[in-house]
Amino acid sequence: MKLVINGETRQLELPANPCISDVLEAAGYGGLPVLVECNGEALFRTEFETTPVAEDDELEFVRMVAGG
């Protein structure tokens, strides 16, 4: 499936009817603390499993890091 992730067009192998969690895993963000925006809408982590993804969706992934 072709998606725009962080401004870059990417082709990912995803299961049928993919959700945000599937994309995170395929794009290398699985298990990491990350903020997600899908087509301009910020998502809660609880929505990652239920938010569907379609061809040409625009996603922004922002890794959360802590420092001092």
N, C-alpha and C positions, 0 to 999 in steps of 0.2 A: 504494500500500500504506500502511495506517495503522500508524504506529510511535510509541512514546513515546521521545523523544530528550531527554536532560537534563531529564526531568520534564514535558516539553511534548508533547502529542499533535500529530503532524505527518502529513500526507498527502504521500507522495513518489511520483513516477513512477519506477518501477524496472523493469529487464528481468525476464523470466521467470526463476525460480529465482535470486533475488538473493543476493549474499554481502555481508559487512561492507564490503568495498571499494566495492561499488556504492552502498551507503548513504552512505558517507563522501563520495563524489563528488557524489551528489545533494543532500546536506545542506550542501555548501560546505566540506568539510574535506579534499577531495582534495589530495594532495601535501603536506599539513601534518604536522608531527610531532604525533601524537596518541596518547593512551592510550585503550583501548576496553574497556568492560565490557558484556557481553551477558547479560541476564537474571541479573545478579548474579555472573557469572563473568568474571574478567579474561582478556583474550586477548593472546597474543604477536602481534607484527606479522606473523609468518610464517603466522598462522592467518586473517588478514583475507580472503584469496582463497578459503579453503576452508570458512569458517564460514557456513552458510546462515542466512538471515533469514526469519522468518515474520510474518504479520499479528499485530499487537499485541505484538511483542517489545519489551522495555524495554532501551534502549541508553543508555550514558553515554559521552560523548566529552569528554576533558580535553586541551586544548592544552598542549603542553610549551613553556615559554618559559625563557629564561636571562636573568639580569641580574646586576648587581653592586652 
